Amino acid sequence: MKKKKRRLTAKAKLLLIALLVPVSAVLFTLTAIIWTTLRHPSVIQKSASTLIDLHDRHGGLTIPDEYIPIYKAAADEYDIPWTLLAAHHRVETRFSTMDPLLSPTGAEGHMQFMPCTFVGWSYPGCSGLGKGDIPEKDKTDPAIIAEYGGYGVDGSGDGKADPYNLEDAIFSAANYLSKSGAADGHIEKAIYHYNHSDKYVEDVLWFFDEYEAQQTKQAKK
């Protein structure tokens, strides 16, 4: 005798369809992701970069106590928020923990000044990115800096304006940011003037806002 084939009831069919739809959707999504990754690996790289950025940012929310009096003194001198200096210091050299304090492009010191910006763009030979060919004795001479319109400042009072001296570097950064618009409240403009990069502006603003929020919270205690 032939066995009768069992037929699914209408209710069972509907249940089966209901189960298969989400499974199909998941498979479709996974296929799309794999296909996109193979064709556009930059998407995955960008996502990884974003995660690294988030980790990096949240790892720098504590301002070293020993730097705060210097930030505040320089900020008072040039009428800018001291937290802006802290934000720049964090982004530029991770609070001076970068070793060496010299970038591949030639930016020097705790706050990463290009030599021609520090000494003055009218100094002979200054062009391009601003690395220049400036002798060390001229690079740290306040008289030379004044003559050529640089932003270098003798913040420590030792008679030299040295980007590798922490106080000099921070006072010089305050001077630069102040004259770039920060003293008039144009914070974003000043940051962009310091480094012509939208990503740089975004990073400095993020830390600046975080440090400002910290100060507001402490003031309410």
FENBEL-V399325 format. One record per residue. OMEGA is omega as a letter, one per 30 degrees, with the letter a starting at -180 (* if undefined). BURIAL is b if it has 24 or more other ideal C-beta (glycine too) atoms within 12 Angstrom, else e. D_FIRST is the distance of its C-alpha to the first C-alpha in Angstrom with 1 decimal. Layout:
OMEGA;BURIAL;D_FIRST
OMEGA;BURIAL;D_FIRST
//
This chain:
l;e;0.0
l;e;3.8
l;e;6.4
l;e;9.2
l;e;12.4
l;e;15.2
l;e;18.3
l;e;21.8
l;e;23.9
a;e;27.2
l;e;29.1
l;e;27.2
l;e;27.8
l;e;31.5
l;e;31.7
l;e;30.3
a;e;32.8
l;e;35.6
a;e;35.0
a;e;34.7
l;e;38.0
l;e;40.4
l;e;38.8
l;e;39.2
l;e;42.7
l;e;43.6
l;e;42.3
a;e;44.2
l;e;47.3
l;e;47.1
a;e;46.6
l;e;49.6
l;e;51.8
a;e;51.0
l;e;51.7
a;e;54.9
a;e;56.0
a;e;55.5
a;e;57.4
a;e;59.9
a;e;60.7
l;e;63.8
l;e;61.7
l;e;60.7
a;e;64.3
l;e;65.7
l;e;63.5
l;e;64.5
l;e;68.1
l;e;67.9
l;e;66.6
l;e;69.5
a;e;72.0
l;e;70.9
a;e;71.2
a;e;74.6
a;b;75.9
l;e;75.0
a;e;76.6
a;b;80.0
l;e;80.6
l;e;83.3
l;b;86.8
a;e;89.0
a;e;91.7
a;e;94.5
a;b;94.0
l;b;94.1
l;e;98.0
l;b;98.3
a;b;95.8
l;b;97.7
l;e;101.1
a;b;100.1
l;b;98.3
a;e;101.4
a;b;103.5
l;b;101.5
l;e;100.1
l;b;96.4
a;b;93.6
l;b;93.7
l;b;89.9
l;b;89.8
l;b;91.6
a;b;89.2
l;b;86.2
a;b;87.8
l;b;88.7
a;b;85.1
a;b;83.6
a;b;86.3
a;b;86.5
a;b;84.4
l;b;87.6
l;b;89.4
l;e;86.8
a;e;86.1
g;e;87.6
l;e;89.5
a;b;90.8
a;e;90.7
l;e;88.0
a;e;87.2
l;e;88.8
l;b;92.0
a;b;91.8
l;b;93.9
a;b;94.3
a;b;92.8
l;b;92.2
l;b;91.5
l;b;94.3
a;b;94.8
a;b;98.3
l;b;99.5
a;b;98.3
a;b;100.0
a;b;103.3
a;b;103.3
l;b;101.9
l;e;105.4
a;b;106.0
l;e;106.6
l;e;103.4
l;b;100.9
l;e;98.2
a;e;94.4
l;e;92.5
l;b;95.8
l;b;95.9
l;b;99.4
a;e;101.8
l;b;103.8
a;e;105.9
a;e;105.1
l;e;108.7
a;b;108.2
a;b;104.7
a;b;105.9
a;b;109.3
l;b;109.5
l;e;112.4
l;b;110.4
l;b;107.4
a;e;109.6
a;e;111.2
l;b;107.9
l;e;106.2
a;b;103.5
a;b;101.7
a;b;102.5
l;b;104.2
a;b;106.1
a;b;104.3
l;e;105.5
a;e;109.2
l;e;109.8
l;e;111.2
l;b;108.1
a;b;105.0
l;b;102.3
l;b;98.6
l;b;97.9
a;b;99.9
a;b;97.5
l;b;100.1
a;b;101.2
a;b;97.7
l;b;96.7
l;b;100.0
l;b;99.5
l;b;96.0
l;b;97.4
a;b;100.1
a;b;97.6
l;b;95.2
a;b;98.0
l;b;99.5
l;b;96.0
a;e;95.6
l;b;94.4
l;e;97.8
l;e;97.2
a;e;93.8
a;e;92.0
a;b;89.8
l;b;87.0
a;e;89.6
l;b;91.5
l;b;88.4
l;e;87.5
l;b;91.1
l;b;90.8
a;b;87.7
l;e;86.4
l;e;82.7
l;e;80.4
l;e;78.4
l;b;81.6
l;b;82.6
a;e;79.2
a;b;79.5
l;b;83.1
a;b;82.5
l;b;79.5
l;b;81.7
l;b;84.7
l;b;82.7
a;b;81.3
l;b;84.8
l;e;86.2
l;e;83.5
a;e;84.4
l;e;88.1
a;e;87.4
l;e;85.2
a;e;88.0
a;e;90.6
a;e;88.8
*;e;88.8
//
